[in-house]
Amino acid sequence: MRQRRKLGKKYALASMFSLKHYRDYKMTLPKADRRALDQVTYGDIFTSEANGIIFNSPFGRIVTISQSLRYFLQFSHLALLRFDGVPEYVRFQALLIALRVMFQYESLDFDADPRGIIPPAILRRLLRLIPAQLEFIAGHEFAHHLLGHLSEQRLQLALSEDTKAVLPHYSLSEQEELDADLCAIMRPQVDDDRRTIMLNGVLIWLAALELYQHAVEVIRPSVPWRAKSHPSARDRHSHLVRNIETKHVTAVRSISESAMSAVETFKPVLTEYLGLNIEHFETYGSMYLDAPNTSWRGPEMTDRVDYW
C-alpha cells in the first residue's frame, strides 16, 4: 500500500482489484447469458493460489481470480515469447519466478520488489496479452455456470461415473473443462479478430501451464489410479486448436507451434535444474531475473532500507 501511495495511486484495498475483465467479457455475451450470470458474484482476490475458480456458497455462486495469477502470466510471457535482447538465462529465470508463484514459494511483494528491470517496450508487450487471458479465465468459470456443470445432479453423476471405462477416456469433469474452454471462446458475440486475440493469449497461457504441470510431475510424480479433475494443459491446448474455427488459422497455428517449441526446449533444462536445485527452488522468498548490479536487475538493494 505504501508503494502505491508513493506512486500517487489510491491505496484502499478495494482499489487493488479490477472487475474490468469480468464486465468486458459479460458485455460480449448474448442477453440471455448476461441475465443468467446476474446470479453469479465475481471479483478478484489476493491469495497465494494462482488460479480462477467457481464455487457454490451459502450466499450463492461465486467466481474469483487470484491477483497472483497476473504475476505468473507476466513472467511466463517473458520466458515463452521471444524478444530481441533478452538473454536465455533471463528467460529461464523468468520461468522459475513464474513457477514459484504457482507453487506458492515466491513472495508476492512484486509492487515493492519487481524482481528486476524489464525494458519498457518489452514490458508493454508482456502485459498486452493479460487482459484477454483474464477475460478467458473469467469466461471459462462463467461457462461452468451457463452449461450447468455445478448442478447437484451433475455432481452426483460425476461421482457415480468415476473411472469405470476400460479404454482411455475423459472423466465427466475433464470433459466439462474442455467444453468450458470452447464455450468461453465461442460464446461471445465478437468478430473473428477479437476472438483470435483471446485464443492466441489462451494458447500461450496453456503452454505456461504445461511447464508448471511438468514441474509438478518432476517434483511429485503422479500415480495412475488417482482421478483427475482437469485434462492436461497440452490436451486443452490441442483441443482448442482443433476445434476453434477462425480465418486466422495460419497465425493461430504459428502461435501454437512457437509456444509448444518453447515448452519442449525448456522441459529438459527445467528437469535438470529441479534435480540439482530443488532445495533452493522450494525456499520461500524472492528470485530475480539476474544478479545485482546488472542491467536486468539494477543496483543491489537492502530490504527495509531501499524498499519496505
N, C-alpha and C positions, 0 to 999 in steps of 0.2 A: 504494500500500500504506500509506503514511504517513497519507493522508487517511482510509482505512478504520480504521486503528488509533486515530486521534483520535476517531472516532465509536463506539469500543468494539466494532468488528466484528473478526472473525478476519481476519488478513491473510496467511495462507498462500495461495499461488497457486491451489491446488485449490479453496479456498472461494469464489473469484471466479465459479465456474461451477456451474450447476444442471443436474440431469438430470430435473427435475420434468416438463417439457413432454414429454419422450420417454416417461417412465414413465406419466404420466397418459394419454397417447394410447394406448400399448400396452394398458393395462388396459381400454380400451373395445372392443378387437378380439375377434373370435372366438378360441377357444382354439387352433385350428389355425394362425391367423395369428400368434399370440403365439409359438408354438413355432417357426414359420418365421423369425421375427425374432430368435430366440436366436442365429442365425448372424451377426447384424449387430452390430458395435460402434458405439456412438454417444456423442456428447458435444459440448459447445460448445468453441470455440477463440477465442483472442484474435488477430484478424487484421484488417487494414485492408479486406479484401474482404468487403463486407456481403452475405453470401449463405448459402444452405444447399445442400449437395451430398452426393451419394452416389458412392462410387468403390471400385473394386477395388484391393486392395493385396496384397503378399506375405503379409500377416498376416490376410487375409480382407476382407470387405466392411465399409466404414466410412461412417457418416453424421455430418456435422458441420454446426453452425450457428454463424456468426460472432457474437461478442458485439457487434460494431459494428452489426449489424442492428437491435438494440434502439434504438440512437440514431436510426437512420433512421426507425423506426416512431414513436418518441415525437415527433420534430419534424414529421414529415409529418402526424401526427394534429392537432397544433396548427394546421397550415396548412389542412387539408382540412375539419375539423369546425368548426362554428360555436358559439362560446361567447360568452355575454354579456360585454362589457367587454374583448374582445380587439381591438385596432385592426387595420385591414387591413395596415398596414405591418409589424406584428409577425408576422402570419400569413405575409406574404411572406418576411420574414427567416427564419422557421422553415423555410419551404420551401427556401430557399437553404442553410441549415445541413444539412438532410436530404440534399439533392442533393450537397453537397460531401462528405458522408460516403460516399455511393455512388461518387463519382468519386475518392475517396481523397485529397482536398485538405484535409480537415478533421482537425485534430489530435484524437486520441482520448482526451484527458485530461478527459473530462466529469465524472469523480468529483471532480477538484480544481477544475475551472472549468466550471460547468454552463451557461454561455453566457447567463445571465440569471436572473431571478426569476419563476417561473411560480406564480400563486396556488395554494395547496394544493388547493382544491376542483377546480380545472381540472386540475392535475397528476394527481390521483387518477383523473379520468375519462380522461385521456390514456393512463395506464398500464393501465387496466382492460381494454382490448382486447388487450394484448400477449400474455397467456398463451394465449388461443385462437388467435391468429395464429401463435405459435411451435409450438403443437400441430399446426396445419395444415401448417406447413413441414416439421416432423418427419414427419408423416403422408404428405405428398407424396413425400418421399425414401424412406420405408418402402414406399410404393406401387410405386415403380420395382422394388424387390426382390420384392415379392409378385406383381407382374404379369409378372415375368420379363424386364424390359426390359434388364437388364445381361448377359444370357447371350451367349456368344460367337456363337451362331447369329444372334441378333437384331442384334448389332453388324455382322456381315458383311452381312446383308440390308439394313440401313440404308445401308451403303456402296454396295451394288450398285444400289439403287433410285435414290438420289441425286435428280436433277431431270429425269427423262425425260418426265414428263407435260407435255402442251401446255397443258391447262386449269389455272387456279389450283387449288392443292391444298396440303394439309399434307404435309410430308415425314414419313417414319416417325417420326423423333424428335419432331417437332412434335405429331403425333397422340398419341404416348405421353405428352407433357406434359399434354395435355388429359385423357387417360384417368387420369393420376395425380392431377390436380386433383379429378376426380369421385370417384375411389376414396378419396382422403384424407378427403372429407366424408361419403360414403355408406357406407363400410365399417364405421365404428364402430357398435356396438350401443348407441345412446343415444336419448333421447327427442327429439322434434321441437324442443323449446325449446332444448336444448343444441346440436343440430345447426345451428339458425338463428343462435345466438350466434357460432358459428365462421364460418358463411357470411358474416354481416354484417362480421365483422372482416377476412375474406379480401377482400371486395369493396372495402373501404377501402384495404387494402394494395395491391391491384392498381391502384387509382386512383393511388396514390402512385407505383407502379412505372411507370405510363403517363407521368407527368410526368418521371420520370427518362429514359425512352426518348425522350421529346420533346426533352429537353435534349441527349441524345446525338446525335440527328438534327440539331439545330441546330449543334452544335459539330463533329461529324464525320459528315456525311451518308453514308448507306449507299449501296452500289452494288447494282443489282438482281440481278447474277449471283452474288453471294456467298450461299452456302447458309446458312439459319438453323437453329439447333438448337431454338429456342423460338418458339411463336406469340407475337404481341404481347400485351401486358397487356390491351388492350381486347378482343381475341378471347377471351382466357381469362375475363375478366370476363363477357362476353356469354354464353359457353358455360355458365358456372355458373348464371347467372340463368335461362337457357332450360331447363336440364336437371335442376336440383335441385328436387324436389317438397317443398313444405312448406305447412303450414296457415297459416303467417305470410307468405304470398306478398305481401300488400299492404305489410307492413313491410319486407320484403326489397327490393321494387321501389322503395320510398321511399328506403332507404339507397343503393341503386344510382344512382338518379336524382340524389340530392343530391351524391354523390361525383363523378359524371360532370359535373354542373353546375359544381362547384368546379374540376375539371380544365380544362374549356373556358374558364372565367374566367381561370385562371392562365396558360394557354398563350401568349396574345399578349403579356402582361406579361413573362413569362419570356423569350420570344423577343427582345423589345426590350432587356431587361436584359442578356442574354448578348451581344447585338450591340454594346452600348456599354461593357460592363464585363468582358469576357472575361479580361483580364489579372488583374484583381482577383479574379474568381471562381476562377481557376486557381492563385492563390498559396497555397501551403501555410501553414496556421496556423489561427487561430480566427476565426469570425464570430459576431456577437452579435445578440440579439433587439432591442436598442436601444442608443442612445448611453449613455456613462457618466453616473451621477448622475441616472438616471430610474427610475421605478417598475418597469419591466420589465428593468432592468439592475442597479440598485444602485450603490453608490459605486464610483468608479474605483479599480482595484486594480493593484498593481505586481507583475509576475512575479518570483518568487524572494524576494519580501518578504511579500506578503499570502497567497500560496499557492505551494507548491513541493512 
